[in-house]
Amino acid sequence: MNDSIRNVPKHAVHTDPKFVQAIKLGKPLDYSSKGLRTLNKLINETPLSVRVHGVPDRGINKRFICGAIWLNNNYLTNLQGLNKSIEELLELPAYLTWIDISHNEFKNIGQEFFQFQFLSILYMHGNQINDIKEVLKLKSLLKLRTLTLHGNPISRLTKYRSLVLFYLPQIKSLDFSLITRHERSVAPPILCTVNNNYK
C-alpha cells in the first residue's frame, strides 16, 4: 500500500479520499469459526487469512485498514464489547460498513450497531431472533442496504419480507434477494397487530 495512505494522521483520515477508498478495498477481518463466546478480548485473537487470502494492512496507529469484520459461526449471544473491539482493531472505526454475525446465538438486536452510521451490510441469518419488532432497532442505520435474517424464527412469519421492509425502507436486498418494486408497493401500512403466528 502507498506510504502516503499508511501515514495519514488519524484525525485527518476522514478527509483523505484515498484512505477512505483503501478502507473500502481492504480485506475483511475474519474471526469466523473461532469458538468465540464473547468479544471482550477480541484484540487478542488472530484474524484468519485463508478465506480472504491474507489480513488487512495496518496503518500508522498499527490498526487494521478495513471496513468489514466477520464474526460468523461462533457462539455469541450478545455484542457486548463490540464497540471497544472495533476501536482497538480499526484505523477508522466510523467507516465500518460490513458486519457478519450470522450463525451465532442472538435472540435480540442490541444497540452496539448504532455508532456505525456507515454500516451498509449486516448479516444476521442463522440466529434465534423471534420478535419481528427487533428489526425496528436498525431503522436509524440510514445507509443499511443489505440485510440477512433468514434462518431466524421471524423468517417464518407470514409476510416476513413485507414486514421487514416496512420497518426498514432503506434496504435494497434482504436474504440475498433484491427488494422488488412490487414488494415495496404491498408493504403493510401498520404492524401494531403483528403477532408471533408462524406459517
Secondary structure, DSSP 8 states (H G I E B T S, - for coil): --HHHHT--GGGGGG-HHHHHHHHHS--EE-TTS--S-STTGGGS--B-TTTTS---B-TTS-B--SEEE--SS--S--TTHHHHHHHHBSSGGG--EEE--SS--SS--STTTT-TT--EEE--SS----GGGGGGGTT-TT--EEE-TTSGGGGBTTHHHHHHHH-TT-SEETTEE--HHHHHT--S--TT----B-
